[in-house]
Amino acid sequence: MITLDDLARWMTAPTEDERLEFKQAQNQFDTTKLVNYCCALANEGGGYLVLGVTDRPPRRVVNSAAFRNLETTKLLLLQYLRLRIELVELAHPDGRVVVFCVPSRPIGSPIATNDTYWMRSGESLVAMPPDHLQRIFAEGVPDFSSSTCAGATFADLSSTAISRFRQFWETRQPARVPRSDVQLLEDAELIDDGAVTYAALVLLGASRAIGRHLACAEIVFEYRNNESSIAYDQRVELRDAFLLIDDELWRLVNLRNTVHSFVDGLFRRDIPTFNERAFREAALNAVCHRDYRHQGSIFIKQSPSALEITSPGGFPPGITVENILTRQSPRNRRLAEAFGKCGLVERSGQGADLLFETAVREGKTPLDYRGSDVFQVRLTLHGEIEDENFLRYLEQATRDAGRSLSVWELRVLDAIRREHPIPAGTASSVRELVDLGLIERAGKKRLVLSRKYHQLIGTPGAYTRKAGLDRDTNKALLLKHLSVNPGAPLSDLCEVLPSLSADQVKTLLKELKRQGLAHSEGRTRAGRWFSTTGSNRT
């Protein structure tokens, strides 16, 4: 049940988000708009439409007289949207508030009114674009890899690939490996009542069988000595059981895989342009999560400093560039489970966290998905070390911490280094890094890499610029300003230390006052500050 406490929390939110919409509706609210807003909220995963509250901060209750008959309104919404929307009337001290509790649309089924699928864009409602619709419709599509392939038989599977699958299984679960190949594949759910699944074809299918039943299950490797060149220097088309070509793919990449020697004092570390574990994980992800209903092939394009992997179909439903490190949604679950059972990939993950961690630990650009859209996912693995100083710092930080840094801690460090916003959900990692002395707080909200980092790389000036001057230096600047400009208001003193908030400047002034170095006359905005240096006044 929605309460006044919930309303108070919503009203202090910085802005309307995907799940919350405020409207004044003091006298009335157009019924068509009501239906369309509820439609848009449902299409975006559900949320709340609040009538009787101003939409911009600071929000206030203005009393709404709209939709006095809640039961009639609920019935109308059910008739238009086929959704059971709950209505809650709140008696706020400043007036009546009506909350429409909108549930999410069904999986795979967007909701339309008057043949339009609505979504919100800023303060307006707009028709949902085709790529959004396609992602929603894809949610309801069954797992393609678990469906059986008409006409395919056990004879279409490679005995060599099955033997390798058995070896992988024995390594992980030696006591549970069935004796017969048929039983092995049935236990792995690659055969369903004797019928061969598409997952079995991708993983174990013979070349001719794949060409006949699933020709798009092909990986094309191209090498260009010049990344911008249209013509390739080498091209290899691989259409066979994935378990028979995964090593060949790495061999092709490794043929031209140069090694960078990184020296940190007495420590020496060789860093290959392309990390084998990262490449294998990226290739597995492309095979696991591509859309096999699209007839295109997976392309792996290598150049001296970059490796680009493009797979047909956009991201799986629910996955975006922004949340790929924290959400899992395998498009081909049966295939992903088979990879997991033989130890090639973790069933629960997208592998993006491993790719991110590897890139950051090697001082490279992490997770570059530029070029991805609703039709394809394009991942670029960059081979160049872009920041040796940061790499040197990570090596030292790992030694100082006495343990490896987690992927969440690496996310925080990388974001601070790039001066990007701190990722959501990393508060505990921030605290741990502060405790370890790897990062420091600069003011109430800012974080910077520690003084130790800038000393290590020889840029103490950059630390001072980012972290701000130390406390004593800040107070000295305030006193110097007051000696030249007696009677300065707080606003002027804030300009002396622009990197600090007004509250932080007030704290420094109070310290000066306690030390007998400054005093104030007047209160609030009319207050003025004076230096007591050389004066008998206290």
Secondary structure, DSSP 8 states (H G I E B T S, - for coil): ---HHHHHHHHTSSS--TTEEEE--SS---HHHHHHHHHHHHHTT-EEEEESB-SSSS--B----S---HHHHHHHHHHHHS---EEEEEEETTEEEEEEEE----TT---EETTEEEEEETTEEEE--HHHHHHHHHHTS--GGGSB-TT--GGGB-HHHHHHHHHHHHHH-GGG--SSHHHHHHHTTSEETTEEBHHHHHHHB-HHHHHHH-TT--EEEEE-SSTT-SS-SEEEEE-S-HHHHHHHHHHHHHTT--EEEEEETTEEEEEESS-HHHHHHHHHHHHHHS-TTS---EEEEE-SSEEEEEEES-S-TT--TTTTTT----SSHHHHHHHHHTTSS-TT--SHHHHHHHHHHTT----B-TT--SSEEEEEEE-S-S-HHHHHHHHHHHHHHTS---HHHHHHHHHHHTT----TT-HHHHHHHHHHTSEEEETTTEEEE-HHHHHHHT-HHHHHHHH---HHHHHHHHHHHHHHSTTB-HHHHHHHSTTS-HHHHHHHHHHHHHTTSEEEESSGGG-EEEE-TT-S--
